[in-house]
Amino acid sequence: MTEDPESVVPLIRHAGAIFLGRYSSEPIGDYFAGPNHIIPTNRSARFASPLSVESFIKRSSLIRYSEAALSKNSTAIAAFARYEGLEAHARAVEKRVEGGEGHE
């Protein structure tokens, strides 16, 4: 509780829910205001968000890279892979560029 809750919001770095003002108790957020009562606990708000509808939606990324884009960026991509210790990933990129296979 604070007299001016909006002024402290920028100071909060990790929270699943922030209840502002004397009339915004936790049950409001749990049952009525819209967020869910399943929020990150035990400091997990540092890397996780509250449970929401999006938690139940399956998403997939579609990736299509052109031969020109791969040629332009292959050195950087291989460097990232090697930095992570993933030599096979680096070689997979380099092989496509060396072989000129044109995989899209």
C-alpha positions in Angstrom: 0.0 0.0 0.0 1.2 3.4 -0.9 -0.4 6.8 -1.3 0.6 7.0 -5.0 0.8 3.5 -6.4 1.3 4.6 -10.0 4.6 6.2 -9.0 6.1 2.9 -7.8 5.1 0.8 -10.8 8.2 1.7 -12.8 10.3 0.4 -9.9 8.7 -3.1 -10.0 10.8 -5.3 -12.3 9.2 -8.8 -11.8 5.6 -9.4 -10.9 2.8 -11.6 -12.1 0.2 -9.1 -11.1 0.5 -5.6 -9.6 -2.5 -4.5 -7.5 -2.8 -0.7 -7.4 -4.7 1.1 -4.6 -6.6 0.2 -1.5 -9.6 -1.2 -3.5 -7.6 -3.6 -5.7 -7.1 -6.6 -3.5 -5.9 -9.9 -4.8 -9.4 -11.5 -5.1 -10.3 -8.7 -7.6 -7.5 -9.9 -9.9 -8.1 -13.6 -9.2 -11.8 -13.6 -10.0 -13.1 -10.5 -11.6 -10.7 -8.0 -13.2 -9.4 -10.2 -16.0 -6.0 -11.6 -15.2 -5.9 -15.1 -13.9 -5.3 -16.2 -10.4 -2.5 -18.5 -11.7 0.5 -16.2 -11.5 4.2 -16.9 -11.3 5.4 -17.6 -7.7 8.7 -18.2 -6.0 10.5 -15.5 -8.0 9.5 -17.1 -11.3 8.0 -13.8 -12.5 11.6 -13.1 -13.5 11.1 -15.3 -16.5 7.4 -16.3 -16.7 4.1 -14.6 -17.2 0.7 -15.3 -15.6 -1.4 -18.0 -17.1 -3.7 -16.7 -19.8 -5.7 -17.8 -22.8 -2.5 -17.6 -24.8 -1.0 -20.3 -22.6 -3.4 -22.8 -24.3 -2.8 -21.7 -27.9 -0.3 -23.8 -29.9 1.9 -21.6 -32.1 4.4 -22.5 -34.8 7.0 -20.4 -36.6 7.2 -20.6 -40.4 10.7 -19.8 -41.6 11.6 -19.4 -45.3 15.1 -18.1 -46.1 16.3 -17.4 -49.7 19.6 -18.5 -51.1 20.7 -14.9 -51.3 19.8 -14.2 -47.7 21.6 -17.4 -46.5 24.7 -16.4 -48.6 24.7 -13.0 -47.0 24.2 -14.2 -43.4 25.8 -17.6 -43.3 29.0 -16.5 -41.6 27.1 -14.7 -38.8 24.7 -17.7 -38.4 27.6 -20.2 -38.2 29.4 -17.9 -35.7 26.3 -17.9 -33.4 26.1 -21.7 -33.6 29.8 -22.1 -32.8 29.5 -19.7 -29.9 26.8 -22.0 -28.5 28.9 -25.0 -29.1 26.7 -26.4 -31.9 29.3 -27.2 -34.5 26.8 -29.4 -36.5 24.5 -26.4 -36.8 27.3 -24.2 -38.1 28.4 -26.9 -40.6 24.8 -27.3 -41.8 24.7 -23.7 -42.8 28.1 -23.7 -44.4 27.4 -26.8 -46.3 24.3 -25.3 -47.9 26.3 -22.2 -49.0 29.3 -24.3 -50.2 27.2 -26.7 -52.1 25.0 -24.1 -53.6 22.1 -26.4 -53.2 19.6 -23.6 -53.1 17.4 -25.0 -50.3 14.6 -22.7 -49.5 
